[in-house]
Amino acid sequence: MSLLEYCLTDRHRDIIGMIEQGKTKRDVAENLGISERTVFREIQTIKRRAASQGWEPSAGLTHPTAEGFVTKRVSTAYKEDGSIALQWHIQEPERQKIDELIAQFVEGFKSELTGIHSPWAAPDDLDSDLMVSYIIGDHHLGMLADHSETLGDDYNVNISQTILENAVDRLVGAAPSAEVGVLVNLGDFMHINDSTSTTPSSNHLLDSDGRYSRIIKAASNVIKNCIVRMLHKHEEVWVVNVRGNHDPDAALWLNEVMRLYFENDPRVKVFDNASKFIWWEWGKNLIVTHHGDKIKIANLHGSIVSNLRKEWGKADHTFVWTGHIHHKSQEEYSGALFESWNVLAPADFWHSSHGYASSRSMSCVILHKDHGEQGRLKANIQEIQ
């Protein structure tokens, strides 16, 4: 066994590869153009990951866990000479605490992502009164659907990436040259929250496409590509990643990845998403987002009014955007427009077998600072496949 088995990134593999070839941490740091402290920190991260999966020879752990499991508890009985007499190694499905998961993910990818994006000049002749919000309904990237089972379209990681990028490209091309573009991910962007491929609250097994590491890379790349496309049209791009019921934890690390990748570009703003509510103001508009799970409109309205009293009171136009139900719904409630949005993903086996269906599209909404909604555009699935 080797620590290479527990590396998450190419940078990790470069570091461990050189260390196992006998190079010092200083040699590795000079070769990769990073500090010795960074080399040490990343080696420790990899060692902790290996130990959590049952491999740390210096501590007597030499039996790695099964795929998808981590070490829950190890009990060891030693002989008088210090050798191991008996050892009980208890495993459990891999489900780390969210703060540990994010810390490891960010630490593992920070050196690769930070500063990669090189800012360029904003486009000219922009309308400073307009904002365009590109709304991604539940995208379920990582879901696997097969026509023979669902009677609908096939769906996998590659298809998911292609149709979203095509939809964003079409909408950005047709939208007005507004000063601000907002990429609004309304939650459940990822079909699975972690490598167990189960729903976080009920542990239902989900149909997923491939390894979780592959889904992580695909999700990061497609959001990055959408932001880059928007930067060619708008002076500022704001990024909203709402936490859904399928990806409450995964949405957190996705947010951190985008923050790191674009941290040197003042034109990109990534909103914090620790709360399930994310909101912003644009002139006389108040826009509030929530995934829409486990809350009724009346309670959603009550929470917004209670927590955003000042903003609610001064706004002439209030919009509340949710996902979750996969179909278009619009209701005016106490002067605010509550909307859920269609999705680009087809139904998976469970939903199709239970009779759920909806039209598939992605929309953008154009808002004026003073006058509220000025229009909207839609990309239907038939146009972008």
C-alpha positions in Angstrom: 0.0 0.0 0.0 1.0 3.6 -0.6 -0.3 7.0 0.4 -0.9 7.5 -3.3 -4.1 5.4 -2.9 -5.5 8.2 -0.7 -4.7 11.3 -2.8 -7.6 13.4 -3.9 -5.9 15.7 -6.5 -3.0 15.7 -8.9 -1.1 18.1 -6.6 -1.5 15.5 -3.8 -0.2 12.8 -6.1 2.8 14.9 -7.1 3.7 15.6 -3.5 3.4 12.0 -2.3 5.1 10.6 -5.4 8.2 12.8 -4.8 8.3 12.0 -1.1 8.1 8.3 -1.8 11.0 8.7 -4.2 13.1 10.0 -1.3 12.9 13.8 -1.9 12.7 16.1 1.1 9.9 18.5 1.8 12.1 21.3 0.7 12.8 19.6 -2.6 9.1 19.1 -3.2 8.3 22.7 -2.3 10.9 24.1 -4.7 9.8 21.7 -7.4 6.1 22.7 -7.1 6.6 26.4 -6.3 4.9 26.2 -2.9 6.0 26.6 0.7 7.4 23.8 2.9 4.6 24.5 5.3 2.0 23.8 2.5 3.8 20.5 1.7 3.7 19.4 5.3 0.1 20.4 5.7 -1.0 18.5 2.6 0.9 15.4 3.6 -0.9 15.5 7.0 -4.2 15.9 5.2 -3.5 12.8 3.1 -2.3 10.8 6.1 -5.5 11.7 8.0 -7.6 10.5 5.1 -5.6 7.2 4.9 -6.0 6.7 8.7 -9.8 7.3 8.5 -9.9 4.5 6.0 -7.9 2.1 8.1 -4.3 2.5 6.9 -1.7 3.9 9.2 1.1 1.3 9.7 2.9 3.3 12.3 -0.2 3.0 14.5 -0.8 -0.7 13.8 -3.5 -0.1 11.2 -2.8 -2.2 8.1 -6.3 -3.3 6.9 -7.9 -0.7 4.7 -11.7 -0.3 4.9 -14.0 -1.5 2.2 -14.9 0.9 -0.7 -17.3 3.6 0.6 -16.6 2.9 4.3 -14.5 4.6 6.9 -13.1 3.5 10.3 -15.6 4.0 13.1 -13.6 2.5 15.9 -10.4 0.4 16.4 -9.8 -1.7 19.6 -6.3 -3.2 19.9 -4.9 -5.7 22.5 -1.1 -5.8 22.7 1.2 -8.5 23.9 3.9 -7.9 26.5 6.5 -7.3 23.8 4.4 -4.6 22.2 3.2 -6.6 19.2 -0.5 -6.8 18.4 -2.4 -9.8 19.9 -5.9 -8.9 18.7 -7.5 -6.1 16.9 -11.2 -5.2 16.2 -11.7 -2.8 13.3 -15.3 -1.5 13.1 -16.3 0.1 9.8 -19.3 2.3 8.9 -20.5 4.0 5.7 -18.4 7.1 4.8 -20.3 10.1 6.1 -17.9 12.7 7.6 -19.0 15.6 9.6 -19.6 18.5 7.3 -17.0 20.8 8.8 -14.4 18.0 8.4 -15.5 17.3 4.8 -15.3 20.9 3.7 -12.0 21.5 5.5 -10.5 18.4 3.7 -11.9 19.3 0.4 -10.8 22.9 0.5 -7.4 22.0 1.8 -7.0 19.4 -0.9 -8.0 21.6 -3.8 -6.9 25.1 -2.7 -3.4 25.0 -4.2 -4.8 23.8 -7.5 -7.7 26.3 -7.7 -6.5 29.5 -6.1 -5.5 32.1 -8.6 -6.1 29.9 -11.7 -8.7 32.3 -13.1 -7.1 35.3 -14.7 -9.5 38.4 -14.7 -10.0 40.4 -17.9 -11.7 43.7 -18.7 -15.4 44.0 -18.5 -17.5 44.4 -21.6 -18.5 47.9 -22.8 -21.9 49.6 -23.2 -23.7 47.9 -20.3 -27.1 49.0 -18.9 -26.4 49.9 -15.3 -30.2 49.7 -14.5 -30.6 46.0 -15.4 -29.8 42.7 -13.7 -30.3 39.3 -15.4 -30.8 36.3 -13.2 -30.1 32.9 -14.8 -32.1 30.4 -12.8 -31.0 26.8 -12.5 -33.8 24.5 -11.2 -32.9 21.2 -9.6 -30.2 20.0 -11.9 -29.4 16.7 -10.2 -25.9 16.4 -11.7 -24.7 12.9 -11.0 -28.1 11.3 -11.5 -28.4 8.3 -13.8 -31.5 7.7 -15.9 -32.0 5.1 -18.7 -34.7 5.4 -21.3 -35.5 1.7 -21.1 -36.6 2.2 -17.5 -38.0 5.7 -17.4 -39.4 6.0 -21.0 -37.8 9.5 -21.0 -34.4 10.8 -22.0 -31.2 9.3 -20.8 -29.3 11.3 -18.2 -25.8 11.1 -16.8 -22.9 13.4 -15.8 -21.8 14.2 -19.4 -25.4 14.9 -20.6 -26.0 17.0 -17.5 -22.9 19.2 -18.2 -23.7 19.6 -21.9 -27.3 20.7 -21.6 -26.7 23.2 -18.8 -23.8 24.8 -20.6 -25.8 25.0 -23.8 -28.8 26.5 -21.9 -26.6 29.2 -20.3 -24.8 29.9 -23.5 -28.2 30.4 -25.3 -29.7 32.6 -22.6 -26.5 34.7 -22.1 -26.4 35.3 -25.9 -30.1 36.4 -26.0 -30.1 38.5 -22.8 -29.6 42.2 -22.7 -26.1 43.6 -21.8 -27.0 44.2 -18.1 -24.4 45.4 -15.6 -25.0 42.4 -13.3 -25.7 38.8 -14.1 -26.7 36.4 -11.3 -26.2 32.6 -11.6 -29.0 31.3 -9.3 -28.6 27.6 -8.4 -31.9 26.8 -6.5 -30.5 23.7 -4.8 -30.3 20.0 -5.6 -27.7 20.9 -8.2 -26.0 17.6 -7.3 -28.1 14.4 -7.1 -26.0 12.9 -4.3 -24.6 14.6 -1.2 -21.7 12.2 -0.6 -20.2 8.9 -1.6 -22.9 6.8 0.0 -25.3 7.8 -2.9 -28.2 8.1 -0.4 -30.5 10.9 0.5 -29.2 12.7 3.6 -32.4 12.6 5.7 -33.9 9.2 4.8 -30.9 7.2 3.5 -32.8 6.2 0.3 -30.4 4.7 -2.2 -30.2 6.9 -5.4 -29.3 6.1 -9.0 -26.0 7.8 -9.4 -23.5 7.9 -12.3 -20.1 6.9 -11.3 -17.7 7.7 -8.5 -18.3 10.7 -6.2 -14.9 12.2 -7.1 -16.0 12.3 -10.8 -19.3 14.1 -9.9 -17.3 16.6 -7.7 -15.1 17.5 -10.7 -18.0 17.8 -13.1 -20.1 20.0 -10.8 -17.1 22.3 -10.2 -16.3 22.6 -13.8 -19.8 23.2 -15.1 -20.5 26.0 -12.6 -17.1 27.5 -13.4 -17.8 27.4 -17.1 -21.2 29.1 -16.7 -19.6 31.9 -14.7 -16.9 32.5 -17.3 -19.5 32.6 -20.0 -21.4 35.2 -18.1 -18.3 37.3 -17.5 -18.2 37.9 -21.3 -21.6 39.6 -21.1 -21.9 41.3 -17.7 -19.6 43.6 -15.7 -20.3 41.7 -12.5 -21.4 38.1 -11.9 -23.0 37.1 -8.7 -23.2 33.4 -7.7 -25.9 31.9 -5.6 -25.7 28.2 -4.5 -28.8 27.3 -2.5 -28.6 24.2 -0.4 -31.2 21.5 -1.4 -32.4 18.4 0.3 -30.3 16.2 -2.0 -27.1 18.3 -1.5 -27.2 20.3 1.7 -23.5 19.6 2.4 -22.2 19.3 -1.1 -23.6 22.8 -1.9 -21.3 24.2 0.8 -18.1 22.8 -0.7 -19.2 23.8 -4.2 -19.5 27.3 -3.0 -16.0 27.3 -1.5 -14.5 25.9 -4.7 -16.1 28.8 -6.7 -14.9 31.3 -4.1 -11.4 30.0 -4.3 -11.3 29.8 -8.1 -12.4 33.4 -8.6 -10.9 34.9 -5.5 -8.6 37.2 -7.6 -11.5 38.5 -9.7 -13.3 41.5 -8.2 -16.0 41.1 -10.8 -17.2 37.8 -9.3 -19.2 37.7 -6.0 -20.0 34.4 -4.4 -22.8 34.6 -1.8 -22.4 32.8 1.5 -24.8 29.8 1.8 -24.6 28.6 5.4 -28.3 29.6 5.7 -30.9 27.9 3.5 -32.1 31.5 2.7 -30.0 33.6 0.4 -31.2 37.0 -0.6 -30.1 40.3 -2.2 -31.4 43.7 -3.3 -31.3 45.3 -6.7 -32.5 48.9 -6.5 -36.2 48.7 -5.4 -36.2 44.9 -5.8 -35.8 42.3 -3.1 -35.0 38.7 -4.3 -35.1 35.8 -1.8 -34.1 32.2 -2.6 -34.8 29.0 -0.8 -34.8 25.4 -2.1 -38.5 25.1 -1.0 -38.2 21.8 0.9 -40.0 21.2 4.2 -41.6 24.6 4.2 -45.0 25.9 3.1 -45.5 29.3 1.4 -47.1 30.8 4.5 -44.1 29.8 6.6 -41.7 30.9 3.9 -43.4 34.3 3.8 -43.4 34.5 7.6 -39.7 33.8 7.9 -38.8 36.4 5.2 -41.0 39.1 6.8 -39.6 38.3 10.2 -35.9 38.2 9.3 -35.9 40.9 6.5 -38.4 43.4 8.0 -36.4 46.4 6.8 -35.7 45.1 3.3 -39.3 43.8 2.9 -40.7 47.2 3.9 -38.7 49.3 1.5 -38.9 47.0 -1.6 -41.4 47.9 -4.3 -40.9 44.5 -5.9 -40.4 41.3 -4.0 -39.5 37.9 -5.7 -39.2 34.6 -3.9 -37.6 31.9 -6.0 -37.7 28.2 -5.0 -37.0 24.8 -6.6 -37.7 21.3 -5.2 -41.0 20.5 -7.0 -39.5 20.5 -10.5 -42.4 22.2 -12.2 -43.5 25.8 -12.8 -45.6 27.3 -10.1 -46.5 31.0 -9.5 -48.4 32.6 -6.7 -48.8 36.1 -5.5 -48.7 36.3 -1.7 -48.9 39.5 0.3 -47.6 41.5 -2.7 -44.7 39.2 -3.3 -44.3 36.8 -6.3 -43.5 33.3 -5.2 -42.2 31.1 -8.0 -40.8 27.6 -8.5 -39.0 26.7 -11.7 -38.8 24.0 -14.3 -35.7 21.8 -14.5 -33.5 20.6 -17.3 -33.1 17.1 -15.9 -35.6 14.3 -16.9 -37.3 12.1 -14.3 -35.3 9.3 -12.7 -36.6 5.8 -12.4 -38.3 6.4 -9.0 -40.1 9.6 -10.1 -41.1 8.2 -13.5 -42.5 5.0 -12.0 -44.6 7.1 -9.6 -46.1 9.2 -12.5 -44.1 12.4 -11.9 -43.4 14.5 -15.0 -42.8 18.1 -16.0 -41.7 20.2 -18.9 -38.0 20.8 -19.1 -36.4 24.3 -19.5 -34.2 27.0 -18.0 -35.2 30.6 -17.7 -33.6 34.0 -17.0 -35.4 37.0 -15.5 -34.6 40.6 -16.3 -35.0 43.1 -13.5 -34.9 46.9 -13.7 -33.6 48.7 -10.6 -36.8 50.8 -10.3 -39.5 49.1 -12.3 -39.1 45.5 -11.4 -39.4 42.7 -13.9 -38.8 43.8 -17.5 -39.1 40.4 -19.1 -37.8 36.8 -19.2 -36.3 34.4 -21.6 -36.5 30.6 -21.8 -34.4 27.8 -23.2 -36.4 24.7 -23.8 -34.8 21.3 -23.7 -35.5 20.7 -27.4 -33.3 23.6 -28.4 -30.2 22.7 -26.4 -29.9 18.9 -26.5 
